[in-house]
Amino acid sequence: MKMKVEHRKHAVLGLVLILLLSSLVLMASAASSLRYIVSVNSAPVNLRWEPTREARVITKVKTGKTVTVLGEQGNWSKVRVDGRVGWVMTIFLSETDPLLKPEAERYILSPNSMPVNVRRDASRFSRVEDKLVTGAKVKILEVVGEWAKVQVTETGETGYVLASYLTPENPYTEEEISTTGRTVYVISEGGGDVNVREKPNIKSDLVDRVPSGTEVVLVTAGTEWSKIDTGKITGYVQNIYLGNTPGQNPNGEYTAYVLSSDSMAVNFRKEPSRNAKMIDRLVTGTAVKVLSSEGSWSKVEVKGKTGYIMNMYLIDTQPTAYKGGKTAYVSAPNGGTVRMRLGAGTGYDVVTVLETGAQVEVFASVKGWARVKCGGDEGYIDERYLSDKRP
């Protein structure tokens, strides 16, 4: 009997060890998709359309820039950087930040949207002192191998995080969430004029004052400020002064619809925080009643429950959702290529270019644009260039 008990103990310990090792492998693989651009002479590195030196250059990426690796082909790596997808030579990618040094300021960038552990010591087994979400600002105090000792800017607390979770650029800059072409309205609670400023800052120079109820085009939507175009001037307005219909204050109640940025459901949370407990997951097309909005979050009511959704996942026009996706084919008028974009409009960056005849999966449709997936790429295509039959 004693031998059986000992055998069970060893079996349990073995299972625990396997699970622990598996979790470490998963953590390593999650971090492994993040890389840094490093060139021999610190010159910008070419991001190209195809994995060849002859391919057209999309943009140039500076040394130290964080990129997400999506795949590899020979000596080339497919990466996503600033919303653009292209190819760089693998020799220009590094697992370590070439500009990481004491006093440098960095931002947390989690590859899977989960909070990043801040540990007491530079070890995966050290006690977790805190958890930081993507966008949290820190100052580097010391670099210890793959770890960085940091001081959290907001709280002053110190601890160790894996250096692979640090990026030089703020992931949530005002230009990150682009909604070019969408019509919104300038609204003030008292009906007075609203200030339009040169930069997204309350102390920035005043460009003009716009009457409440004015229809404008949303150029870029940020977390607190958005850039608008009145047709005469462009500038920044605080989000609290923008609404979806004329005469409707953003803090009033109105109906909006969920539009996922990919084929996944959107998190519906108990509080306006990425770390808050999740109430439910809402699919594209779900109607919600918006009760109020503040910053990058909206308080909404859906299915008799009240919670919060990020504004970037709400739209004023009901999209058509295709459960599980439907098959379609790229069909350019001249048999050429079609651009897949980050969002539903020609103002968005190009994700990739698809040849006529390429098969895609369509997950949703909104304002004449289809949310599609082709291979490892996801984005929007003008529905005029899609067909139910292969060309």
N, C-alpha and C positions, 0 to 999 in steps of 0.2 A: 504493500500500500504506500509506504514511504517513497519507494522508487518511482511510483506513478506520479506522486505529488511533485517530486523533484523534476521529473520529465516535463510535466506541465509548466513548471516554473521556467525551465530553460526554453520551452516552446514560446511562452509569452514574451520572455526577454528577447528572444530572437525576432519575434514579430514586431516588437517595439523598435528594435534596432533597424529593421528593414524599413519601417514607416518613417523613422527619423532620417535615414539616409535618402529615402525617396523625396522627403520634403526639402532636403538640402539641394538635391538635384533640380527639383522644380524651382526653388528660389534662384539657383544659379542660372537656369535656363531663362527665367523671367528677366533677370538683369542682363543676360547676354545679348538681348536684342538691341540694347542701347550701345552706341559707339560714338567716338569723337573723331572729327576730321583732323588729320595731322599731315601736313605737306612737308617735304624735305626743306624747302626754302621759305616756309611760312606764307607762300603765295596762295591765293584762293584755288580751290579744287573744282574742276568742271563736273557738274551734274548733267548727264546726257540722257537723251531719249532712249537709246539702245546701248547694250553692252559692247560698244566698239568705239575706237578713237575717232572714227569717221562720222559718228552720229552727231546730230545737232545738239548744241549746248543749251540746256534749259535755263540754268543760272550758274553762278559761281559761289561756292561755299567756303567761308573763312575757316582757318585753323582754329580748333577749339569748339566749333559748332557741334551740338548734339544731334545725332540722326538715329532713326530707328531702322534696323536692318530687316528687310522683308524676305530676302532670299539671296542665293548666290548662283553664279553661272561662270565657270572658269575663273579668270582673274578679276571678275567684276562682282559687285554687290548691288542689289536693288535696295534702295533706301527711301524713307520718307523724311523730308525736312521742310519745316514751315508749310505743311500742307501739300507740298509738291512731291511727286514720286518720280524717281529716275535712277540712273546707274552711275556709280563711281568705281574707280579701281580699288580693289580691296586693300592694296598696299597703303592707301591713304586713310585707313580706318584703324583706330586704336581703342583698346578697352579702358585706357586711362586718360584722364583729362590733361592735355599737355600744358595747360595754363593754370592748373590747380596748385596753389601755394598759399602760405599764411597771409591773412588779411584780405584775400580775394573773397568777393561776395558771390554766392550761388543760390539757386532755387531748387527745391525738391521737385523731381520729376519721376513719378512712379510709372512703370511700364504697364501696369494692370489696373490703374485707378485706385488701388488699395493704399491705405496709409503706410508710410515708411517708418520702420522701427528706429528709435534713437536709443542706443545702448550705453550702459555704464562704462564698458571697456571695448576695445577693438577686437571683438570676437562675436561670432554668431550665437554663442552659447551664453553670452553675458546678459545680465538682467536688462529688461526693457524699461527705460526711464520715461519715455514719451513716444508719441506717434505723430508724424507730420504728414499733412496732405500735400498733394501736388500744388506748387505755387508758393509754399512757405519759404520765406527768405532766411538765409543763414550766412554767417561769416566763418571762414576757415581759420582755425586756430593752429592746426597741426595735421600733417599727412603721415599716416602710418600704414605703409603697404597699400592694401586695397581699401583702407578705411580713412576717413577724415574726421578729426575732432572739430565739431562746429559749435557755434553759439547762435541760438535761435534769436533772430532780430526782434521778434515781437515780445518774447518773454525773458530773454537774457539767459535762459537755461543752456547748459552745455552737455555734450555727449558725443557718441560716435555713430556715424552712419556710413554705409557703403558708398564709396566715391562714385560708383556707377549710377547712383540715384541723384546726382547733382548735375545741374546744367547752368551755363552762364546766362541764358536768356529766361526772362519771366514767361512761363507757359501761358499766362493769362493776360497778355498785353491787350490793349484796346483793339488791335488789328486781328486778334486771333479768331474771333467768331465773326465771319463775314456774311452779311445778308444783303448783298448788293441788289438793288432793284425793287425791294419791297416798299410798298407805300404805307406810311404811318402818318399820324397827326400830332402836331404840337398842341399840348393841352396844359392849361394852368388852372389850378383849383378855383381861383377867384376870377378867372376870365381875362386876366391881364396879359401883357406881352411877356415873352420868355427870352432870356439871354442866350445868344449863340456866341460861343467863344472860339478863339483861334486854336487852342489846344485843350485837351481834356483835363482842365484844372480850373478851379473856382477863381484863381488869381490871374488866369490868362487874359490877354487882351480881348475886349469885346468886339466882335465882328459886326453884329447887328442885333436888333430886338424883333422877334417874330410874333405876330398876333396869335392868340389862342385859337385853335381850330384850323390853322394853316396846314394844308396837305404838303408833305415833303417826301423825298426819297431817302430811305435808310441806306447809307453808303457802307458803313461798318458798325456793327453792334458790339460794344464792350460790356464789361461787368457793371460799370457805374455810369459811363458816358458813352454816347453814340455819335457818330459823324453823320450829318444830314446834308442834303442838297435841296435848296428851295427853288432852284432854277435860276436864281440870281446870285446867291452866295452859298458857300459850303463852310461848315464849322461844326463845333461840338456842343451837344445839349445833354444835360443830365437825364438819365433814363426815367426819372420820376415825372418828367414833363412830356413823355411820349405815350400815345395811346393808339389803339387799333382802329377806332372809329371816331369821326368828328364829334366833339362834345362829350366824349367819354374819357373821364379821368382814369389813368392807369391804376388808381387805387379803388376804382369802382368795380362793380360786378359785371362780368361779361362772359360769353362763351368762347372758348378757344379749343384747339385740337392738338393732340399729341402727334409729333412728327419726329420719329427717331432718325438720328444721323447715320444709322446703319440698319441692318436687318434685325437688330436686337430690340427687346422691349426697353422702355425708359423707367428708371427708378422713381418711385413715388415715396417720399421720405417723411418722417414724423416732424423733423425740424429742417430749417434751411441750411443744411451742411452736408458735405459729402460723407461725413462720418456718422450722420444720424441714422437711426434705425429705419429699415425699409418697411413700408406698409404694404406695398404691392408693386408689381411691374406692369406698366401700361403699354399696350401695343399701338402702333401708328394708326391714327384715325379715331382714337378714343376721345369723346367730347368731355370737357371738364369745365366747371364754373370757376372762373378766376375771381377770388375774393379781394386780393390785394397783391401788390408787387413792391419789392424792395431789393435794390441791388440786382444781382443776377438770378434771384429766385422769385417765384410767384406762389402765393398760398392759394390752393385750389380745393374744390370739393368734387369728388367723383365717387359714384357708387355708395353714397351716404357717408363717406369718410372724408376727413379733412387732413390735408398734408401739404407738402411742398414739392415743386418740380422746377428745375432750372429753366429759365426763360428761353434758352436756345432750343429747347425741345417743344415749344409752343408756337402755333401759327394760327392766323385768323381765318384761313380758308380750309375747309374740311378736305383732307387728302383721301384718295382712294387707296385702300390697303389690300394687298394680295397675299392671303395667308399661305405661307410656305413658298411664295414666289411663283411666277409664271414665266415660261420661256418665250423669249423674243429674239429678233435678229437685227443687227445693225444694217441699215439700208440708206446709204448716202445717195442724194439725187444724181450725182455724177459717177457713182461707183467708187468714190474715194474714201476718205477717212472721216471719222466723227470724234469730236473731243468729249471725253468724260470729265466732268467738273466736280469740284468739291461741294457745290451747292446748286440750287435750282435757279440758275441765271447765268448770263454770259459774263458777269463781272467776277465770277469765282475763278480761282486758279485751276489749271488743267491737271488732272490726276494722271491721265494717260490718253493715248490716241488709239481708237479701235478701227480696224479695217472693215469694209463692207462684208457682211456675211458672218461676222463674229457673233457667237451665241452669248446671250446675257440672261440673267435671272432678274425679273422685275419684282420689287417688293412693295412699291408704293408709287402713287402718281399725285402731283400737286402743281397747279398752275401751268400745265403743259409740259412739265418735266417729270421724268421717271427716275426713281431711285433704283439703281441696278448694281449687280455684282457680276464681274467677269474675271475668272481666275482668282487671284488674290487681291484684285482692285475693286473698290466700291466707290460709287459717286453718282452723279446725275447726268442724264442725257436728254436732249430735246426730243420729245416724243414723236416729232415729225420724222425723225431719223430711225425709228424702230418699226419693225414689221412682224406680224405673227408668222409669216412664212419666210423661209430662207431665200434670199435673192438669187 
